[in-house]
Amino acid sequence: MRFIITSILIFLFFVQLTENVLIYANFENETMKILELKRQGWEVVEKQNNIEKRPGIKPYENLERLVQVVKYKLKKNKKVFFCIVEYDSQLDRIIDECDSVAENINISF
């Protein structure tokens, strides 16, 4: 009986841990640049979210790595600003770029 309870607790712990990672990946990908622009009055008018499969980086080149890519189009008055945020699962790193010209950061809407 003790083994069953311990096993259930360990299972629930890993389920909660996995759920938190997925929630982070889906909702917490707005970095300081995006948040700062929103605070300055910029409004997100368009958002695209997708997950790209890319080849792994050495020594894991045989494995696929998942990169979550979120593209933003922000507008304030008549000005438009574009941002891209990428979360790389293998590098465990968030990369973000913003520019007033979409082609400068390779974004297409």
C-alpha positions in Angstrom: 0.0 0.0 0.0 2.8 2.4 0.8 4.4 1.7 -2.6 1.2 2.5 -4.4 0.8 5.9 -2.6 4.4 6.8 -3.1 4.1 5.9 -6.8 1.0 8.0 -7.2 2.6 11.0 -5.5 5.7 10.7 -7.8 3.4 10.4 -10.8 1.4 13.5 -9.8 4.6 15.4 -9.2 5.9 14.7 -12.7 2.5 15.5 -14.3 2.4 18.9 -12.5 6.0 19.6 -13.5 5.2 18.8 -17.2 2.1 20.9 -17.1 4.0 23.9 -15.7 6.6 23.6 -18.5 3.9 23.5 -21.2 2.1 26.5 -19.6 5.4 28.4 -19.6 6.0 27.6 -23.2 2.6 28.6 -24.3 1.9 31.8 -22.3 5.1 33.2 -20.9 6.9 33.8 -24.1 6.3 37.5 -24.1 9.7 38.9 -23.2 10.5 42.3 -21.8 10.6 44.0 -25.2 7.0 43.0 -26.0 5.9 43.9 -22.5 7.7 47.2 -22.5 6.1 48.1 -25.9 2.7 47.2 -24.5 3.3 49.5 -21.5 4.2 52.3 -23.8 0.8 52.0 -25.5 1.5 49.7 -28.4 -1.4 47.3 -29.1 -0.9 43.8 -30.5 -3.1 43.7 -33.6 -1.8 40.4 -35.0 -0.1 37.4 -33.5 1.0 34.1 -35.1 2.2 31.2 -33.1 3.7 28.0 -34.5 6.2 25.3 -33.6 9.0 24.6 -36.0 11.0 21.3 -36.1 14.7 22.0 -36.8 17.7 19.7 -36.9 19.5 19.2 -33.6 22.8 20.9 -32.6 25.9 18.8 -32.0 26.2 16.3 -30.3 22.4 15.8 -30.8 22.2 16.4 -34.6 20.2 13.2 -35.0 17.4 14.5 -32.8 14.8 17.1 -33.8 14.6 20.2 -31.7 11.4 22.2 -31.3 11.4 25.9 -31.7 8.3 27.8 -30.7 8.1 30.9 -32.9 5.7 33.8 -32.0 5.3 36.7 -34.4 3.7 40.0 -33.3 2.5 43.0 -35.2 2.0 46.0 -33.0 0.4 49.3 -33.7 0.4 52.7 -32.1 -1.3 55.6 -33.8 -0.3 55.1 -37.4 3.1 53.4 -36.6 3.6 49.7 -37.0 6.2 47.6 -35.2 7.1 43.9 -35.8 8.5 41.5 -33.2 9.5 37.8 -33.3 10.1 35.7 -30.2 11.7 32.2 -30.5 12.0 29.6 -27.7 14.6 26.9 -28.5 14.0 23.7 -26.6 17.5 22.4 -27.0 19.3 25.6 -26.1 16.6 26.5 -23.5 16.9 30.1 -24.6 14.5 32.8 -25.7 15.5 35.0 -28.5 13.5 38.1 -29.4 13.9 40.8 -32.0 11.8 43.9 -32.9 12.0 46.3 -35.8 9.7 48.7 -37.6 10.5 46.9 -40.9 9.3 43.3 -41.1 12.0 42.2 -43.6 14.8 43.2 -41.2 13.8 40.4 -38.9 12.5 38.0 -41.5 8.8 38.2 -40.6 6.0 37.8 -43.1 2.3 38.3 -42.1 
